[in-house]
Amino acid sequence: MAVFIQQLINGLTLGAIYGLIAIGYTMVFGIIGMVNFAHGDLFMVSAFIALIVFVLLTSVLGIGSIALALLIVLVVGMLLTSLWGWAIERVAYRPLRGAFRLAPLISAIGVSIFLSNFVQVIQGARNKPTPPMIRDVIVLFESQGYTVALAYKQLMIMVVTAILLAAFWYVVQKTPLGRAQRACAQDQRMAALLGVDVDRTISLTFVMGAALAAVAGTMYLVYYGVVSFSDGFVPGVKAFTAAVLGGIGSLPGAVLGGIVIGLIETLWSAYFSIEYKDVAAFSILAITLIFLPQGLLGKPDVEKV
């Protein structure tokens, strides 16, 4: 039982990171119907930005407060990664908005390859470690010599995910920007006729998704303490899987899907062969889509006539 509870905590933490990345996928797909396959590599870029800024703050500027350093890292990472997201939308996606459906997909794959190779050239192919940022843990209980603990970094990741989910849900549901996004998701031409600036709305959606990817990249660095240029592909694919599993287009669904994927991975790794944890996660996705094609919290598509 102690092992199960510990793996449950680990799974919730990992799922929260997947959920933050998945929200970026589901926001872009919900508005323009395109899967931004470069989003995973944008998450990887944000993790490197967080690493560089953290090293500069602690080693060069001599900031001794980890909490202050992480706050600055988070703000700077969100700003720089949002700029990347805005530039990618303007350069790679906006010129192809009226093209056939495969063109933006090919462009997204090209951007993904560019970002991965760009970071590999700039930072090198080796893993980049960072000193442990947060080491303290809360011991919950001990059972048969096994200690169940909740690390402060795990608690921080789950709390940050919950706060951001609530904040972005409020933005989408209760603000003028959110109304514009929902209008563009339903019909971009009609939204434009009614005075909605479609290009601005889509750009801001990419910026919001990139900001969430920056938070996920910072949390990933805090949790694992190491990052590599190849870390964008696998987490990106799993986050996309989480978005589809939860119901693509639904913000709570993206986080729920991320938590489900994280729990499956950690529990499978604890009780079965770790080599097949990804197979287990994708198998659950396949089963869910067979019996519930719209995902856990998604809505069935309505054909426009």
C-alpha positions as CSV (number, residue, x, y, z in Angstrom):
1,M,0.0,0.0,0.0
2,A,2.8,2.4,0.8
3,V,4.4,1.8,-2.6
4,F,1.0,2.4,-4.3
5,I,0.5,5.8,-2.5
6,Q,4.1,6.9,-3.3
7,Q,3.6,6.0,-7.0
8,L,0.3,7.8,-6.9
9,I,2.0,11.0,-5.8
10,N,4.7,10.5,-8.4
11,G,2.1,9.9,-11.1
12,L,0.1,13.1,-10.2
13,T,3.3,15.1,-10.4
14,L,4.3,13.7,-13.8
15,G,0.7,14.0,-15.0
16,A,0.6,17.7,-14.0
17,I,3.6,18.4,-16.2
18,Y,2.0,16.6,-19.2
19,G,-1.2,18.5,-18.5
20,L,0.5,21.9,-18.8
21,I,2.0,20.9,-22.1
22,A,-1.3,19.4,-23.3
23,I,-3.2,22.6,-22.7
24,G,-1.1,24.3,-25.4
25,Y,-2.0,21.5,-27.9
26,T,-5.7,21.7,-27.1
27,M,-5.9,25.5,-27.3
28,V,-4.4,25.7,-30.7
29,F,-6.3,22.7,-32.1
30,G,-9.6,24.1,-30.7
31,I,-9.2,27.3,-32.6
32,I,-7.6,26.5,-35.9
33,G,-8.0,22.7,-36.0
34,M,-4.2,22.1,-36.4
35,V,-1.9,20.0,-34.3
36,N,1.1,22.1,-33.4
37,F,3.7,19.3,-33.4
38,A,6.4,21.9,-32.6
39,H,4.9,22.5,-29.2
40,G,6.9,19.7,-27.6
41,D,10.1,21.2,-28.8
42,L,9.0,24.6,-27.6
43,F,8.7,23.0,-24.2
44,M,12.2,21.7,-24.5
45,V,13.5,25.2,-25.5
46,S,11.8,26.7,-22.5
47,A,13.5,24.1,-20.2
48,F,16.9,25.3,-21.6
49,I,15.9,28.9,-21.1
50,A,15.1,28.1,-17.5
51,L,18.4,26.3,-17.0
52,I,20.4,29.2,-18.5
53,V,18.6,31.9,-16.5
54,F,18.8,29.9,-13.3
55,V,22.6,29.4,-13.7
56,L,23.1,33.1,-14.5
57,L,21.1,34.2,-11.4
58,T,22.7,31.8,-8.9
59,S,26.3,31.6,-10.2
60,V,26.9,34.9,-11.9
61,L,24.6,37.3,-10.1
62,G,24.9,35.4,-6.8
63,I,21.2,35.3,-5.8
64,G,21.0,33.0,-2.8
65,S,17.3,32.7,-2.5
66,I,16.1,29.7,-4.6
67,A,12.4,30.9,-4.3
68,L,13.3,34.3,-5.8
69,A,15.5,32.7,-8.5
70,L,12.7,30.4,-9.5
71,L,10.2,33.2,-9.7
72,I,12.5,35.2,-11.9
73,V,13.2,32.1,-14.0
74,L,9.5,31.5,-14.4
75,V,8.7,35.1,-15.5
76,V,11.7,35.3,-17.9
77,G,11.0,31.9,-19.3
78,M,7.4,32.7,-20.0
79,L,8.3,36.0,-21.7
80,L,11.0,34.5,-24.0
81,T,9.1,31.3,-24.8
82,S,6.0,33.4,-25.6
83,L,8.1,35.4,-28.0
84,W,9.2,32.1,-29.6
85,G,5.6,31.0,-29.9
86,W,4.5,34.3,-31.5
87,A,7.4,34.2,-34.0
88,I,6.6,30.6,-35.0
89,E,2.9,31.4,-35.6
90,R,3.8,34.5,-37.7
91,V,6.5,32.8,-39.8
92,A,5.5,29.1,-40.1
93,Y,1.7,29.0,-39.7
94,R,0.0,32.2,-40.7
95,P,1.2,32.3,-44.3
96,L,-0.3,28.7,-44.7
97,R,-3.6,29.3,-43.0
98,G,-5.5,29.1,-46.3
99,A,-3.5,26.3,-47.8
100,F,-4.5,22.6,-48.0
101,R,-4.5,20.8,-44.6
102,L,-1.2,19.0,-44.9
103,A,0.8,22.2,-45.4
104,P,0.6,23.5,-41.8
105,L,1.3,20.0,-40.6
106,I,4.5,19.7,-42.7
107,S,5.5,23.2,-41.5
108,A,5.0,22.2,-37.9
109,I,7.2,19.2,-38.3
110,G,9.8,21.4,-40.0
111,V,9.7,23.8,-37.0
112,S,10.1,20.9,-34.6
113,I,13.2,19.6,-36.4
114,F,14.6,23.2,-36.6
115,L,14.2,23.8,-32.9
116,S,15.7,20.4,-31.9
117,N,18.7,20.9,-34.1
118,F,19.1,24.5,-33.2
119,V,19.3,23.6,-29.5
120,Q,21.7,20.7,-30.3
121,V,24.1,23.0,-32.1
122,I,23.9,25.8,-29.5
123,Q,23.9,23.8,-26.3
124,G,25.5,20.5,-27.5
125,A,24.2,16.9,-27.5
126,R,25.0,16.0,-23.9
127,N,22.5,16.2,-21.0
128,K,22.7,19.5,-19.2
129,P,22.3,18.9,-15.4
130,T,21.6,21.5,-12.8
131,P,22.2,21.4,-9.0
132,P,19.1,20.3,-7.0
133,M,16.9,23.3,-6.5
134,I,14.4,22.0,-3.9
135,R,15.5,19.1,-1.7
136,D,13.1,19.2,1.3
137,V,10.3,16.6,1.6
138,I,7.3,16.0,3.8
139,V,7.3,12.5,5.3
140,L,3.7,11.4,5.3
141,F,4.1,8.0,7.0
142,E,6.2,4.9,7.2
143,S,5.0,1.3,6.6
144,Q,7.1,-1.8,6.9
145,G,10.3,0.1,6.5
146,Y,9.1,2.1,3.4
147,T,8.8,5.8,3.8
148,V,6.0,7.7,1.8
149,A,7.1,11.2,1.2
150,L,5.8,14.3,-0.7
151,A,8.6,16.4,-2.0
152,Y,8.1,20.2,-1.9
153,K,8.9,20.3,-5.6
154,Q,6.1,17.8,-6.3
155,L,3.7,19.9,-4.2
156,M,4.8,23.0,-6.1
157,I,4.2,21.4,-9.5
158,M,0.7,20.3,-8.6
159,V,-0.3,23.6,-7.0
160,V,1.0,25.6,-10.0
161,T,-0.8,23.4,-12.4
162,A,-4.1,23.8,-10.5
163,I,-3.7,27.6,-10.4
164,L,-2.9,27.9,-14.1
165,L,-5.7,25.6,-15.1
166,A,-8.2,27.8,-13.1
167,A,-6.7,31.0,-14.5
168,F,-6.7,29.9,-18.1
169,W,-10.2,28.5,-17.8
170,Y,-11.4,31.9,-16.5
171,V,-9.7,33.6,-19.4
172,V,-11.3,31.4,-22.0
173,Q,-14.8,31.4,-20.4
174,K,-15.2,34.9,-18.9
175,T,-13.1,37.4,-20.8
176,P,-13.4,39.2,-24.1
177,L,-10.3,37.4,-25.4
178,G,-11.9,34.0,-24.4
179,R,-15.1,35.0,-26.2
180,A,-13.1,35.8,-29.3
181,Q,-11.2,32.5,-29.1
182,R,-14.5,30.5,-28.8
183,A,-16.0,32.5,-31.7
184,C,-12.9,31.7,-33.9
185,A,-13.2,28.0,-32.8
186,Q,-16.8,27.9,-34.1
187,D,-16.4,29.9,-37.4
188,Q,-13.5,32.1,-38.2
189,R,-15.2,33.8,-41.2
190,M,-18.3,34.7,-39.2
191,A,-16.1,35.9,-36.3
192,A,-14.2,38.2,-38.6
193,L,-17.5,39.6,-40.0
194,L,-18.6,40.3,-36.5
195,G,-15.5,42.4,-35.8
196,V,-13.2,39.8,-34.2
197,D,-9.5,40.2,-35.1
198,V,-8.9,36.6,-36.0
199,D,-5.1,37.0,-36.6
200,R,-4.6,38.7,-33.3
201,T,-6.7,36.1,-31.5
202,I,-4.8,33.2,-33.0
203,S,-1.4,34.9,-32.2
204,L,-2.5,35.4,-28.6
205,T,-3.5,31.8,-28.4
206,F,-0.1,30.7,-29.5
207,V,1.5,33.0,-27.0
208,M,-0.7,31.6,-24.2
209,G,0.2,28.0,-25.2
210,A,3.9,28.9,-25.3
211,A,3.7,30.5,-21.8
212,L,2.2,27.3,-20.4
213,A,5.0,25.3,-22.1
214,A,7.5,27.6,-20.4
215,V,5.9,26.8,-17.0
216,A,6.0,23.1,-17.9
217,G,9.7,23.4,-18.9
218,T,10.6,25.1,-15.6
219,M,8.7,22.5,-13.6
220,Y,10.4,19.7,-15.6
221,L,13.8,21.1,-14.9
222,V,13.0,21.5,-11.2
223,Y,11.7,17.9,-11.0
224,Y,14.3,16.1,-12.9
225,G,17.3,18.4,-12.7
226,V,18.5,17.6,-16.2
227,V,17.5,18.5,-19.8
228,S,18.5,17.4,-23.3
229,F,17.9,18.7,-26.8
230,S,15.9,15.5,-27.4
231,D,13.5,16.0,-24.5
232,G,10.9,17.7,-26.6
233,F,9.7,14.7,-28.6
234,V,8.6,12.1,-26.1
235,P,7.0,14.5,-23.6
236,G,5.4,16.3,-26.5
237,V,3.9,13.1,-27.9
238,K,2.6,12.1,-24.5
239,A,1.1,15.5,-23.9
240,F,-0.6,15.3,-27.3
241,T,-1.9,11.9,-26.3
242,A,-3.1,13.4,-23.0
243,A,-5.0,16.1,-24.9
244,V,-6.7,13.6,-27.2
245,L,-7.4,11.3,-24.2
246,G,-9.0,14.1,-22.2
247,G,-10.9,15.5,-25.1
248,I,-9.0,17.8,-27.4
249,G,-10.5,21.3,-27.1
250,S,-11.2,21.0,-23.4
251,L,-8.8,22.6,-20.9
252,P,-9.8,20.5,-17.9
253,G,-9.7,17.4,-20.2
254,A,-6.1,18.2,-21.1
255,V,-5.0,18.2,-17.5
256,L,-7.2,15.1,-16.7
257,G,-5.6,13.3,-19.7
258,G,-2.1,14.2,-18.5
259,I,-2.9,12.9,-15.0
260,V,-4.2,9.6,-16.4
261,I,-1.1,9.2,-18.6
262,G,1.2,10.0,-15.7
263,L,-0.6,7.6,-13.4
264,I,-0.4,4.8,-15.9
265,E,3.3,5.3,-16.5
266,T,4.3,5.4,-12.8
267,L,2.0,2.6,-11.6
268,W,3.0,0.3,-14.6
269,S,6.7,1.0,-13.8
270,A,6.2,0.1,-10.2
271,Y,4.3,-3.2,-10.7
272,F,5.3,-4.4,-14.2
273,S,8.1,-4.1,-16.7
274,I,9.2,-0.5,-17.1
275,E,10.1,-1.1,-20.8
276,Y,6.4,-1.3,-21.6
277,K,5.1,1.7,-19.7
278,D,4.7,3.7,-22.9
279,V,2.9,0.8,-24.6
280,A,0.5,0.7,-21.6
281,A,-0.3,4.4,-21.8
282,F,-0.9,4.4,-25.6
283,S,-3.0,1.2,-25.3
284,I,-5.3,3.0,-22.8
285,L,-5.6,5.8,-25.3
286,A,-6.6,3.4,-28.1
287,I,-9.2,1.7,-25.9
288,T,-10.7,5.0,-24.8
289,L,-10.9,6.4,-28.4
290,I,-12.6,3.2,-29.6
291,F,-15.4,3.4,-27.0
292,L,-15.3,7.2,-26.4
293,P,-14.0,8.9,-29.6
294,Q,-14.4,12.4,-28.3
295,G,-12.3,11.7,-25.2
296,L,-13.1,11.8,-21.6
297,L,-14.4,15.4,-21.4
298,G,-14.6,16.3,-25.0
299,K,-17.8,17.1,-26.9
300,P,-18.9,15.3,-30.1
301,D,-18.1,17.2,-33.3
302,V,-21.1,18.8,-35.0
303,E,-20.9,18.9,-38.7
304,K,-21.5,22.4,-40.1
305,V,-23.9,22.5,-43.1
